[in-house]
Each structure stands twice: as structure tokens, then as C-alpha cells.
Amino acid sequence: MNHNQKINLAITLGDPASIGSEIILKALNNFIFSPEVNITIIGSRICLEKAYYDLQTKTNVNLAHPDKLNLVDINTSCDFIWGKGNADTGKASFLYLEKAIALTLEGKFDGIVTAPIAKSLWQKAGYNYLGQTEVLAQKSGVDKFAMMFVGKSPYTGWMLRTLLATTHIPLKAVADTINPDLLDSKLDLLIHTLKEDFNLTSPHIAIAGLNPHSGEDGKLGNEEKEWLNDWLENARKRYPQAQLMGLIPPDIMWIKPAQAWYHNSNIAVADAFFALYHDQGLIPVKSMAFEQAINTTIGLPFIRTSPDHGTAFDIAGQGIAHHNSMISAIELAITQCINRHYLR
């Protein structure tokens, strides 16, 4: 990227009945724009205006005015009740995402920041996807992708990065799902992303064991002894530029990250953490960084970030939703875009 180029980001509106419009209008009112960044909302003007005027009459919160925002208008109905999403709002949120992906693949945008959607309402609208991540991957023609969670500590400035090997599957299915090929694929993506999006060419990565105490030599589970330890040794040979630490007992892997998050960013701590299943990674991430954590999809041909929270239908339209995570998602997307451009 040269200094005459700009970063172009799309922000999808999410489910119209959710807090999506609120957190976007709050974030863009508070966000200090760089002259090198253009931000465009992908959504419905009438839905965005409904959110603006409804919230202005209920609260004293400061919001960006819709007329001052760049907008790709997707004409969908604003006939909804706050917090009462339905098949129509589910369809609208899908159409916003679909349009953002299409425009990004055409080269109009460098990345997408997605506001929250309700998977159940996608189902009601006839869209049978597990979530936004799967739509992004399918429409981009990508079959190798992963969810990584990133958060910057408000106390020390330290950056937490966590990758999940598996995501939304039952706990009893985890041991049968992970295998050397799967872990190779996820680790490949992680190391590539740390270099391309975070400028970390020699990363230190902490890798969790599967069982309590990482199996304790087979006494508490056999996976480590039977194949995980061998997989890790082979991975070290494949990636000599990376320091792969593990297999770390899951109950102690998060001690140093917590210290770095709350107290001291100068302690020796990994650049990224590789968790083998959903709760192993996300319980500590959300305990530390619930309002700061960002979900970024890695493996796509463009940047995608999203606040790590849902639609919050229970507080939609009340003006009390926190927008910190949306600001962090925008800032992370900009940083990742800049890093990719400079590396190319």
C-alpha cells in the first residue's frame, strides 16, 4: 500500500431488530476517522433511520447521523419491533452480508465488519447456514478457514489471540473430530495469519492438550500419548521459524495470559494460543475480554472481523448497548488491512 491508497471497509447492519444499528451508530460517532480509511454501511436506510430516530427520542446518547454515512442501501422492511426478530429480519441480515461479500470480492472493499445476526432467524428465512463464517467461506470459495479471537487489554495494552481447532460441535465429538490433518490445517492458517495480518514472522504459539493435565502420560486420557505429542513434534519440524510450546495442560495455559491482560504485558507470554475445542478457548477469552474480544475469520481472501457478542434482543432499541467491541472490530480490521497491503 502506498500513502495515496485508502482502506475501504464495509460494515453490515446485522439483524435490524437487534442492537446492530445502535452499536454501529454509536461506534461511528465516536470513531476518529483516519483520512486513509473509508467506511460504508451495507444495510437498509429506512432501518438505520428508524434506529437513529427511535434512540434519539428515548435516550441522550450521541449517534452518528445516517445522512452523514456512506451507505449501500438494501431495500428491506423496517416493519419490526425492537428485540422481536422474525423471518423478515433474518432475511434482511442475510441479504446485507451477501451484498457485502459480493462487493468485496469485486474489489470494492478490503474487508468486512459484521454486526450480529440470529442463526435461528436465518433458518426461518430459509438460509441453512451455521453462521456468518460459513457463508463468508462458501461464497469466497474457501474450504480451509478458522475462527480466531483477538482482544487488546484495556489495562496493559497486551494483545490476546486465540484460535479454535473446533467450534460448534458437542463436547463428546471433539476427540473424534480432531486429527493430525485438521490440526495441520488450522496451524497452517494461524501461522500464515500471524505473519500476514499481525506482522509476526517468528511467533510463539502455546498449544493446549486435550485432556486434564494433558493426559498425564495416559492416566487421564490417551490422545496425547497416542498421537498428539507426535503431531506436535512433526509440526515443529514443519515450522522451524515458529516456537510451538505444548502440549500445555489446559488448566494452567491461561495463567500467564491473565497476568499479561490484567497486570504486566512485559512477562514472557505467547503471541497466540491454540485451543482444541470451543469452551477450552472461549471461557478464558470471554472471562478476560468480553467487551474487547473480536472474532476474525482467517483463511478468507479478505479481512473479516466481528464483535464477539450476539444480537442482544433483550436490550435492543433501549440505547444501553455497549459499542466497545464494534469499535475494536473496526480498528482491528483497519490494522489487518494495512499490514496485508504493506506486506504485499
C-alpha positions in Angstrom: 0.0 0.0 0.0 1.3 3.5 -0.8 0.3 6.6 1.1 -2.2 7.6 -1.7 -4.3 4.5 -1.3 -7.2 4.1 1.1 -8.5 1.3 3.2 -12.2 0.6 2.3 -14.3 -1.3 4.8 -17.9 -2.5 4.7 -19.9 -2.8 7.9 -23.1 -5.0 7.6 -26.1 -3.8 9.6 -26.9 -7.3 11.1 -30.4 -8.2 12.2 -32.5 -5.0 12.0 -34.3 -5.9 15.2 -31.1 -6.3 17.1 -28.5 -3.9 18.7 -26.6 -3.9 15.4 -27.7 -0.4 14.2 -27.2 1.0 17.7 -23.7 -0.1 18.2 -22.8 1.0 14.6 -24.2 4.5 15.0 -22.5 4.8 18.4 -19.2 3.5 17.2 -19.1 5.7 14.1 -20.0 8.7 16.1 -17.1 8.1 18.5 -14.6 6.7 16.0 -11.9 9.1 14.9 -11.6 8.5 11.1 -8.2 8.4 9.5 -8.1 10.1 6.1 -6.8 6.8 4.8 -10.0 4.9 5.8 -13.4 4.8 4.0 -16.2 3.1 5.8 -19.5 2.1 4.1 -22.6 0.6 5.8 -24.3 -2.2 3.9 -27.9 -2.3 5.0 -31.3 -0.6 4.8 -31.5 3.2 5.0 -35.0 3.1 6.5 -33.9 0.6 9.1 -30.9 2.8 10.0 -33.0 5.9 10.2 -35.6 4.1 12.4 -32.8 3.2 14.8 -31.5 6.7 14.8 -34.8 8.5 15.5 -36.1 5.9 17.9 -32.9 6.0 20.0 -32.8 9.8 19.9 -36.3 10.0 21.4 -35.5 7.5 24.2 -32.0 8.5 25.3 -29.5 11.3 25.2 -26.8 9.0 23.6 -24.7 10.5 20.8 -25.2 8.8 17.5 -23.8 9.3 14.0 -26.5 10.7 11.7 -27.3 8.3 8.9 -27.2 11.1 6.3 -23.5 11.6 7.1 -22.6 7.9 6.5 -21.7 6.2 3.3 -24.4 3.6 2.7 -25.2 0.9 0.2 -29.0 0.8 0.5 -30.6 -2.7 0.5 -34.3 -2.0 0.5 -35.8 -4.1 3.3 -38.8 -3.5 5.5 -38.5 -1.6 8.7 -41.8 -3.1 10.0 -40.4 -4.8 13.0 -40.4 -4.5 16.8 -37.1 -4.0 18.7 -36.0 -7.3 20.1 -38.6 -9.3 18.2 -36.7 -10.6 15.2 -38.5 -12.7 12.7 -38.1 -14.4 9.3 -38.1 -11.0 7.6 -35.3 -9.5 9.7 -33.4 -12.8 9.3 -33.7 -12.5 5.5 -32.6 -8.8 5.7 -29.5 -9.6 7.6 -28.6 -12.4 5.2 -29.0 -10.0 2.2 -26.8 -7.4 3.8 -24.0 -10.0 4.3 -24.4 -11.4 0.8 -24.1 -8.0 -0.8 -21.1 -7.1 1.3 -19.3 -10.3 0.2 -20.1 -9.7 -3.4 -18.8 -6.2 -3.4 -15.7 -7.2 -1.5 -14.9 -10.0 -4.0 -15.4 -7.4 -6.8 -12.6 -5.4 -5.2 -14.8 -2.6 -3.8 -13.8 -3.3 -0.2 -10.7 -4.6 1.6 -12.6 -6.1 4.5 -16.0 -6.6 6.1 -17.0 -5.9 9.7 -20.2 -7.8 10.5 -22.8 -6.8 13.1 -24.6 -9.7 14.8 -27.3 -11.9 13.3 -29.6 -14.6 14.7 -28.9 -18.0 13.2 -32.4 -19.2 14.1 -34.0 -16.5 12.1 -31.8 -17.3 9.1 -33.3 -20.8 9.4 -36.8 -19.4 9.4 -36.0 -17.3 6.3 -34.7 -20.5 4.5 -31.0 -19.9 4.8 -29.4 -23.1 6.2 -26.0 -22.0 7.4 -24.4 -22.4 10.8 -23.5 -18.8 10.8 -21.8 -15.9 9.0 -18.4 -17.5 9.0 -19.7 -20.4 6.9 -21.4 -18.0 4.4 -18.2 -16.0 4.0 -16.2 -19.1 3.4 -18.6 -20.7 0.9 -19.2 -17.6 -1.2 -15.4 -16.9 -1.2 -14.7 -20.4 -2.5 -12.7 -21.2 0.6 -12.7 -24.7 2.3 -9.9 -24.0 4.8 -10.8 -21.4 7.4 -10.9 -20.9 11.1 -12.2 -18.6 13.9 -9.7 -16.6 15.8 -10.5 -14.3 18.7 -8.5 -11.2 19.3 -8.6 -8.8 22.2 -6.5 -5.8 23.4 -6.2 -5.4 27.1 -7.6 -2.0 28.4 -5.2 -2.4 31.4 -1.9 -3.2 29.8 -2.3 -3.0 26.0 -1.3 -6.6 25.6 -2.9 -8.5 22.7 -4.6 -11.8 23.2 -5.0 -14.0 20.2 -6.8 -17.4 20.4 -7.5 -19.9 17.7 -10.1 -22.7 18.0 -9.4 -26.1 16.3 -13.0 -27.0 16.5 -16.0 -24.7 17.1 -19.7 -25.5 17.4 -19.8 -29.3 18.0 -20.8 -31.3 21.1 -18.0 -31.9 23.6 -18.3 -35.6 23.2 -17.5 -35.3 19.5 -14.3 -33.3 20.0 -11.9 -36.3 20.5 -13.3 -38.0 17.3 -13.1 -34.8 15.3 -9.6 -33.6 15.8 -6.9 -35.4 13.9 -3.4 -34.6 12.5 -4.8 -33.3 9.2 -7.3 -31.0 10.9 -4.7 -29.6 13.3 -2.2 -29.2 10.5 -4.7 -27.1 8.5 -5.6 -24.9 11.5 -2.0 -24.4 12.5 -1.1 -23.5 8.9 -3.8 -20.8 8.9 -2.7 -19.5 12.2 1.0 -19.1 11.4 0.1 -17.6 8.0 -2.3 -15.1 9.6 0.1 -14.1 12.4 2.6 -13.2 9.7 0.3 -11.6 7.2 -2.1 -9.7 9.5 -0.1 -9.1 12.6 3.5 -8.9 11.2 4.7 -11.7 13.5 7.3 -13.7 11.4 8.7 -15.8 14.3 5.6 -16.4 16.5 5.5 -18.1 19.9 2.4 -20.3 19.9 1.0 -22.1 23.0 -0.9 -25.3 22.2 -3.3 -26.9 24.7 -3.5 -30.5 25.5 -6.9 -32.2 25.1 -7.3 -33.9 28.5 -6.8 -32.7 32.0 -3.1 -32.4 32.8 -2.6 -33.2 29.0 -3.4 -36.8 29.7 -0.8 -37.3 32.4 1.0 -40.0 30.4 -2.2 -41.8 29.6 -3.7 -41.9 33.1 -6.3 -39.2 32.2 -6.8 -39.8 28.5 -4.8 -41.4 25.7 -4.9 -38.9 22.9 -1.8 -37.0 23.8 0.2 -40.2 24.3 -1.2 -41.9 21.2 -0.8 -39.2 18.6 -1.0 -35.5 19.8 2.6 -35.5 21.1 3.9 -36.9 17.8 1.8 -34.5 15.8 3.4 -31.6 17.7 6.9 -32.9 17.1 6.2 -33.1 13.4 4.7 -29.6 13.4 7.9 -28.2 15.0 9.9 -29.7 12.1 7.5 -28.2 9.5 7.7 -24.7 11.1 11.2 -24.1 12.3 10.5 -20.3 12.3 7.8 -20.8 15.0 8.2 -21.7 18.6 5.5 -24.2 19.4 5.0 -24.7 23.1 3.0 -27.6 24.4 1.1 -29.7 24.9 0.2 -27.4 27.8 -2.2 -28.6 30.4 -5.4 -26.6 29.7 -5.9 -25.6 33.4 -2.5 -23.8 33.5 -2.3 -22.5 29.9 -4.2 -19.3 30.7 -2.3 -18.2 33.8 0.3 -16.1 32.0 -2.2 -14.6 29.6 -4.3 -13.5 32.6 -1.3 -11.9 34.2 -0.4 -10.1 30.9 -4.0 -9.0 30.4 -4.5 -7.5 33.9 -1.1 -6.7 35.3 2.1 -6.9 33.3 2.4 -7.0 29.5 6.2 -7.5 29.7 6.1 -11.0 31.1 7.2 -13.8 28.7 3.9 -14.9 27.1 2.9 -16.5 23.8 1.9 -14.5 20.8 -1.1 -16.8 20.2 -3.0 -19.6 21.9 -4.3 -22.7 20.1 -7.3 -24.3 21.9 -8.6 -27.7 20.7 -12.3 -27.0 21.4 -14.8 -24.2 21.9 -15.0 -23.8 25.7 -11.3 -24.5 26.2 -10.6 -21.3 24.4 -13.6 -19.1 24.8 -14.2 -19.4 28.6 -10.9 -17.7 29.3 -11.2 -15.3 26.3 -14.6 -14.1 27.4 -13.6 -14.0 31.1 -10.8 -11.6 30.3 -12.0 -9.8 27.2 -15.8 -10.0 27.0 -16.2 -6.3 25.9 -13.0 -6.2 23.9 -12.9 -9.6 22.1 -13.2 -9.7 18.3 -14.0 -12.6 16.1 -11.9 -12.7 13.0 -12.3 -15.3 10.3 -8.9 -16.4 9.0 -8.3 -18.1 5.6 -10.5 -15.7 3.6 -9.2 -13.7 0.6 -10.2 -10.5 2.6 -10.4 -9.3 6.2 -13.4 -10.1 8.3 -13.9 -9.1 11.8 -17.0 -9.1 14.1 -17.8 -8.1 17.7 -17.8 -11.3 19.9 -21.4 -10.9 21.0 -24.8 -11.7 19.7 -27.9 -9.8 18.8 -28.9 -8.9 22.4 -32.6 -8.8 21.5 -33.4 -8.3 25.2 -31.9 -4.8 25.2 -32.4 -3.8 21.6 -33.8 -0.3 21.0 -33.1 0.9 24.5 -29.9 2.8 23.9 -27.9 0.9 26.5 -25.9 -1.5 24.3 -22.1 -1.2 24.6 -20.3 -0.4 21.4 -16.7 -1.0 22.6 -16.5 -4.3 20.7 -17.7 -2.8 17.5 -15.0 0.0 17.7 -12.4 -2.7 18.4 -13.6 -4.7 15.4 -13.3 -1.7 13.1 -9.8 -0.9 14.5 -8.6 -4.5 14.1 -9.9 -4.7 10.5 -8.0 -1.5 9.7 -4.8 -2.8 11.2 -5.1 -6.1 9.4 -5.8 -4.4 6.1 -2.8 -2.1 6.5 -0.5 -5.0 7.4 -1.6 -7.0 4.4 -1.1 -4.1 2.0 2.4 -3.2 3.3 3.5 -6.9 3.2 2.4 -7.1 -0.5 
